[in-house]
């Protein structure tokens, strides 16, 4: 074994010593011993601990790979995530105010993808161990909402009913107004006997909806979500903000920055997370590449009351971004792209000189790249807000407004 000093925390939550050597569950300033294997330090012992080290609140932390930084204080994690954003912006030559981090509380995750595997004696359900296919059961998980914990025994039964011995099921579990909404991938082909078994399982566990390999097997109650005041039934496995608290924080930031806007375009609109809150005060054109999600948004809009006009468009914004001429009629935009960012679409927004743009992002690096495009075209960044919905993880989500400078 060798001794090392941890210099910093990497973007994946590992401590980094000279070499570089990556040391999971360590913190900057700590002296540790371990056995190097390639670039990873194994069999780690903490010889001198950081004052920011805390007792992990979850007893599964050392085995489960679902969380990376439960061993660090809340203030340390918030500062680390803030610094990731500052560093990403600095690499693009951007200096912007970064507002205090808003962190979702423990036991608030309303969606998660569980792993479920058959075994010789039964089945296991939980999360994968770190960098492993091993499934770790998490009966005392401190991350998931108490109502979402009910998906664990369901996932075990799903593995018994339809998993092969070769691999684990991926069970996307979401809380809805109607109850648990589950979408399963990685299982056996859906045939008559399996369909009957799954329908029985859904009844026994009182599920709202169960989908298998993207096909809905049974809907016992509509798995509705509420965006603003509008009820929407998303397609199975559709994107949803991870916590209700995180969604509320993002919506507050978006609405505050776009206050007074009359015509808004919502790009990568999903099922209407921002569309419907904004539509209380502005006409909104929602654009989304997923057929299922834009159809759900459109159905919600058609049955809603008390909103300004909501129009929808199914469009792949990576291959066919809205161009400047199409954007000219809007006085504000909100954009919430996947991790890859939206380089082409951001360029068109800048060309169109849309006066106000709110950018929601789950990747500080691509956000900073896109922000640099806007700044170069005369936009001033407002405060950047980190909204930490993925508590105890290395994931960083943020929102920021950009205003076109008046010449």
Helices and strands as residue ranges (DSSP letters): E 2-9, E 15-17, E 21-23, E 31-37, E 40-48, H 74-91, E 98-103, E 111-118, E 123-128, E 135-137, G 148-150, H 151-162, E 169-176, E 179-185, H 192-204, E 209-212, E 215-219, E 224-227, E 230-233, H 244-257, E 263-267, H 275-278, E 283-288, H 291-302, E 310-314, H 324-327, E 332-336, H 343-352, E 356-361, H 364-376, E 379-388, E 398-404
